[in-house]
Amino acid sequence: MQRIPVFTDDPGWHGKHLQAAFAARGREAVFVSLKDCQLDLSQTQPRVRIPGFEQLPAGVFVRGVPGGTVQQVIQRLDILHALKALGCRVYNDGRAIERTVDKAMTSFLLHLHGVPTPPTWVCESREQAQSIILRETMTGRRLVMKPLFGSQGQGVRRLEWGMKVPVPMEQHVDGVYYLQGYVDSGEGAWHDYRVFVIAGRVAGAMVRRGNHWINNVAQGGRCEPLVPSEALAELALAAARAVDIDYCGGDVICDRLGHLYVLEVNGIPAWKGLQGVVEADIAQALVDDFLSKLAADGGHLQAVS
């Protein structure tokens, strides 16, 4: 059976389902941490050493990039960039992950490509941030401050008139202020949409309903099935094209007037909540797309001794 590296530090539920999906197609998923991979530049031909693989595989599936120091994270992304440069299919590749893990770059690309998204400001200066917050809240608008790198709604806070701006090194700020216009989806009936995109098509969608204005499942949001409207589907697909990615989870919100906005694009999305409300097998759809891309590349995984 051919073996495929799946980069993750915590296989868990998602790993189990990916493993089953690969097995259904005659492949074995081998879980590997990017922490254990190595760039070997001692010979004429550069190599990426992946534990358990003596030869370069035709493709790798990226399920997670572990956090760490700036240098450690850059090294792990370097592994993904190097694999792609050597002809290995990386799914999602390092560039796509960089675009989506960094909320500032995601917002920039959405704005650049004309994808509706809330007004956003990013700066390092606390004085500049205070000025933006004061100017916006004086007119009655509210803002949301988010960590530049973060997920599952952690560290997200809503800013209103008179609120104190956090100091630069406070937890979840870390020297950068990412400010985004607050979109009111309905006070007391808060909700947003997660649209899962694979290979330029919608593989599944759901409504997330929160007990407060943060709707993430990790923050207590409830998942409900959703057949996306044409407008919602097209917006999620446009967001995926803007960040140029194989698969992603697009977070979309609708304001009280019915206008849709893309809040974020997740390049390493979880789908446990989504799988609970859709019939499609998300893991199998991901694996099938990955394998179809390998076939298009004309590649197959090398046997490992």
Order of alpha helices (4+ residues) and beta strands (2+ residues): beta-alpha-beta-beta-beta-beta-alpha-beta-alpha-alpha-beta-alpha-beta-beta-beta-beta-beta-beta-alpha-beta-beta-alpha-alpha
